[in-house]
Amino acid sequence: MTLPWYGVFDNLEYQVNGSEVILSGQVVSEHSQTRHDAENAVKRIPGVTEVVNKIEVLPPLPFDDQIRRDEYRAIFSQSNLGGYSMGTIPQIRIIVNGGHVTLEGTVMNQMDRNIAGLAANSVPNVFSVTNNLKIG
């Protein structure tokens, strides 16, 4: 599914329970339309009878915006990781909420996962980093 505003600072997930689809994740406030676009796109899938939208719109906090920019530079300036920011759906997503950072997505190997975690932890003014990157 292509959502025009879905980017590296957003994370969308879903769970299928029979004909019900539960949407979850986070979007930055300037991408809040993505929350509705995702729900509408899923409603159009044949066989889906109900969509539960639990996608969180993150509050617009200026210090979170600065952390997002700093995390982006720290992570994607690593030679191993630059390619993960390419494409329609970024493979590494950086979620920042109240100074807490969560890395979501998929990388090719454990080394890339470790490098991303180290880079994320190197950014100042971050309260915590949770590395949820999967290897796949």
N, C-alpha and C positions, 0 to 999 in steps of 0.2 A: 504494500500500500504506500502510495506517495502522498505525503502531506507537505505542502509548500513551506511551512515555517518550522518544521521539525529539524532540530539541529543538534550540535554537539553538547549543548547545555540542557537538553531535554532527554527524558527517558520514558518510553512507553512499554508496558508489559500487558499481557492478557492471559486469562485463564478460561478454558472452555469447560462448562458443566452442562452436558447435554446440549440443549439448544440455547442455553444462556451463555453470554460472554461477559466476563468481568474485566474491565479495563482498569489498570492501575499505573502508577509511575508519577513523574513530576514534569512540569513544563514551567519555564520562566514566564513571568507575567506578561511580557511583550509577545509571547507565543500562546496566550490563553485561548485564542481561536483554535489552536491545534487540538485542544481538549474536545471541543464540539465537533471539529472535522473528523477526528478519530471515531467518535461515537456514531456520527452519521454514516461514515464509510462502513463500519461494522454492521449497522442496521440493514444495509443493503445486501449483505451476504445471504444467499439462499440458505434457508434452514435456521437462521438465527431468529429467535422469537423474542428475546429480551437482552438488553444491554445495560449492565450496571456500570456506571461511570464513576470510578474512584480516583481519577487522575487529579493530582494535587497541583494547584497553581501556586508557585512559590512567590512569597512576598517580594515586592520590588525594593530591595535594600541596596543602597549605593556601595556599601563595603563588600557585599556579596558580588556585585558586578566587577569590582576591582579584583577580588579573589578569582573569579572566573577567567578574567583576562590573564592574570598571572599564572594560573594553573594551565591554561591553554599553552602559553609560551613555554612553561617549564616542561610539560609533557611532550608536546609535539616538536620541540626543538631537539629532542633526543633523536639521533640518527636512526635508531631502530623503530621509532614510533611515529614518525612523520606521516607515513602512508596510512595509518589508522584514522586520520582525520579526513581522508578523501572519500569520495563517493556520495551517493544520495543519502544513505543512512550511515552516519559515522560509526565505526566499529568500537571506538572508545568514547563514552559519554561522561561528561563531568557535571555532576549535580552538586550545587552549592546551596545550602540552606542554613542561614544564621551563622555563617562562618564554619560550618561542618561540611566536609567534602566527601562525596561518595563517587567512586569510579564504577561505571557499569559498562557492560559490553563483552566482547570476545576478542582475545588476542591469539596469536599462533602458538606461543610457547610460554613456559614458565619464566624464562629470562625476560621476555617483554613485559609480562605481568609484574615482575619484581622491579624492573626499571621504571615502569609507570608509577608504581607505589612509592618508590624512592623519590622520583621527581615531584610527585604530588605533595609528599611530606616536606619537601625543601622550601615550599612557598611560605613566606611569613604571614602572620596574622590569621592562621588557620587553627581552629580549635581541635579538630580531629580529621583523620582521613580513614575511610573505610574502603578497602580494595575488594570490590565484588566482581572483578574481571574474571571471566571464565576462559579456559583454554579449549580451543576447538578448531 
